Amino acid sequence: MPAVHILGISAFYHDSAAALVRDGEVVAAAQEERFTRIKHDRDFPKNAAEYCLKEAGISAADLDLVAYYDKPLLTFDRLLETYLAMAPRGLASFRQALPVWLHEKLHLPREIDSALGDNYEGKLLFDLHHLSHAASAFYPSPFERAAIITVDGVGEWSTTTYGTGSGKDVMLLKEIRFPHSLGLLYSAFTYYLGFKVNSGEYKVMGLAPYGTPRYYDLIRDNLVDIHEDGSFHMDMKYFDYCAGLTMTSRTFDELFGGPPRSPESSTDQRQMDIAASIQKVTNEIMLRMARHVRKQTGEENLCLAGGVALNCVANGLILAEGIFKDMWIQPASGDAGGALGCALHAYHGYLGKARTPRRPDAMKGSYLGPGYSQDEAKADLDGLGIRYKEYDEAGLVEAICSCLEKGMIVGLCRGRMEYGPRALGNRTILGDPRLPEMQSRMNLKIKFREGFRPFAPAVLAERVSDYFELKVPSPYMLLCAPVAGSRRRPLPEGWQDLRGMALLKAQRSEIPAVTHVDYSARVQTVHRETNPFFHRLLRAYDERHGCGVLVNTSFNVRGEPIVCTPADAARCFINTEMDALVAGNCLALKTEQQVTAKRDDYLKEFALD
């Protein structure tokens, strides 16, 4: 019997992506931004779709179904109803949105046919946005049955849903509707704190531990009414995202004592306290919601997706409270993951095909993007004039360890690219976490980003409890956990008087480069089964230095998507102060290069956010 191939598409909103499923198995998935080098590229994912078809060894004509992660007509209905309700105030926003809708979003069949070379003759399915998220969370999970929570900005009318998954079936039971949205509430504060919406939310989460939540009551008393079941109601006079061109209103500014922070300006204690306050509100809503869903569904396991599911602080608290026996979070929880969700839902839900859960999950470590052969890596490096030495795998591991033990920062581009926003060892920048200066060096010299941003630890899965208070796997870097007490260091005298960025001066643990100012860390557990090479590297470093942890951050500079090809990696290597580059089995040292770095020209290619 011939295999069933389904292509899933997310496009035209944020972080376009494509995913291909064969007989219910995830074959390939990637974001369009990695190919075009436009961060959060929202255009139709033509390059990502071409990659997925190539990886599957088929053409568009061989597809059985194409699925889209959203119902555009319902979304257009929401926009029209919202603009009409607020007319004439929303006219400027409406005039900006309408041409995009008339040109692209209301003509998806045409766009898809064109992108697939007019070679696809089959059916096009449109899934509900949050059903796509729910499917992306449940179907790849290891559970036979589970509760499901999806939380994001907005999809059609829904902003938050919960439901259940059982066998091949996913069902949504309840929803919170626009304009009341936890994702948009968090994004409003992202905007107010001077960061880019749909990109800077991670910065707010990273900034929060530097502050105290002294605005928590102000938010609770004025902006959002939180109910016992985790549902909430927002006072919309403080927000402008329904029909305006900004996220917050002048009333919001007056409540918080001034206008939004200017991007690129320095952050002060007030802004850190605001970040801490909205993070506390988010934690409370997510915890109440999880408790309610556990009670209503009776399920022991939880699956999470949607952009807010990338908030690893809230995720860690749900886990720590033991509300559910186990939980699984989709690594591509944002809009990109919707491409996979609608493809899987088409297979199991629309076609009614059986599902067999897999352990640890069906995501294959989220290593679902393109990989490159050794010959391709060498050709890319040769084409850019990069000098390198070629190794076998054992020699490469030893060479990387030698670089790391000298305090070098190493870029690693090897194997298949990660699907989702996290680098998980294949498009990664590595460093020794025991070096106190490593965080500031990476932030300022490599990533060109704010100095307060924390870095994540990649740790051997079998040694995670030696370093962190975490008893479950965290392969996708989606759980925050405290650094183990045995690894902490006593704080220096007078540390209580430190505020803001001065908190970075106090070394809190044996691995200071990955220990945030509140002793937390966003942990990635590295497993031999899903990434043998990365596990082998960590194990070798542990055997040589007694350190089973490395700093792991995404291989990119601020404003740039994570690198895809060895050539992308080489350009980033040359134009930053990175010390070494690994591409395939090749190792290049900065000291041996004659290529002239053009850092300023390189950074002009990317809009800093």
Secondary structure, 3 states (H helix, E strand, C coil): CCCCEEEEEECCCCCCEEEEEECCEEEEEEECHHHHCCCCCCCCCHHHHHHHHHHHCCCHHHCCEEEECCCHHHHHHHHHHHHHHHCCCCHHHHHHHHHHHHHCHHHHHHHHHHHCCCCCCCEEEECCHHHHHHHHHHCCCCCCEEEEEEEEEEECCEEEEEEEEECCEEEEEEEEECCCCHHHHHHHHHHHCCCCCCCCHHHHHHHHHHCCCCCHHHHHHHHEEECCCCCEEECHHHECCCCCCCCECHHHHHHCCCCCCCCCCCCCHHHHHHHHHHHHHHHHHHHHHHHHHHHHHCCCEEEEECHHHHCHHHHHHHHHHCCCCEEEECCCCCHHHHHHHHHHHHHHHHCCCCCCCCCCCCCHHHECCCCCCHHHHHHHHHHCCCCCEECCHHHHHHHHHHHHHCCCCEEEECCCCECCCCCCCCEEEEECCCCCCHHHHHHHHHCCCCCCCCCEEEEEHHHHHHHECCCCCCCCCCEEEEECHHHECCCCCCHHHCCHHHHHHCCCECCHHHCCCCCEEEEEEECCCCCHHHHHHHHHHHHHHCCCEEEEEECCCCCCCCCCCHHHHHHHHHCCCCCEEEECCEEEEHHHCCCCCCHHHHHHCCCCC
